[in-house]
Amino acid sequence: MEYHRPVLLEESVEALAVKPDGIYVDVTFGGGGHSARILKELTTGKLYSFDQDSDAQEQSKKLEGSTFQFVRANFRDLKKYLRLYGVKQVDGILADLGVSSHQFDVPERGFSTRFNGPLDMRMNPDAGVTAQEVLESYSEEQLHRIFGIYGEVKNAKTLARTVVEKRNRQPLETIADFKQAISSCTPKGKENKYLAQVFQALRIEVNDEMKALEEMLEQAAEVLKPGGRLSVISYHSLEDRLVKNFIAKGKFFGEVEKDLFGNEIKPLEAVHRKPITPTEEELLQNSRSRSAKLRVAEKKEEREGK
């Protein structure tokens, strides 16, 4: 089985406008598809690839070489780890958000509704709380919030109440236990879509994905050289909104700030007005690319007289 089929591979790497001697970062190594593609463009340059998953670290061994460095870390620590390697500025950063095909396809990781397995969902299987711990310890209000905001689940309040009622009677240890416990909330004929939303909400909470994404984007804007490129692939509206707002306004909420002369204060400039989406051909080959959106930004040149 293929470890992970990279989405928008050519488009996302092309967007970086890779220089053979440049310094690049792939903040989501996964199966290494995007990293391998960037490495093809480098001669004397260097690629730093981040991933918090030990499985990804195993995959990275296929790419060992003088132009490549794997970093076992969450991308929210981008600046800290680049500093450890003596890197202050980079020419380009690529992020392919979400879960790799491999993580979905391994039942023990608990990411997929297709298998029975433990309710885990941690991107870093060696740290943090599991989905089971979230479901068994969060208050009804907290569960309502994550199902509503992160999963955009329509009956989030009923779902949260149901989870609390059921967990008081029996432990929710496996995916099958959980699906059975919430079966009364699951709309008939739309089970797959509903469960995908619920699992997405839990996964985002377990991995603190939204906050981590905000931190990574802010740091990416700092470490990019003027003229450097940021290439981000997102898979759901919550991620895409953060990326879009940060590129357009330099912040995640509210309006862009302006200086005394009316110039917008923001570090990045969008390269394309609209996001790039997969071709018909890619959609046929890889159904997981269905919701993918690629946004590309360039670090603005420093203005004179600052």
Helices and strands as residue ranges (DSSP letters): H 9-14, E 23-26, H 33-41, E 46-51, H 54-60, G 61-63, E 68-72, G 75-77, H 78-84, E 90-96, H 101-105, G 107-109, H 131-137, H 140-149, H 156-169, H 175-181, H 191-207, H 209-223, E 224-234, H 237-249, E 257-258, E 264-265, E 268-270, H 280-285, G 287-289, E 293-299
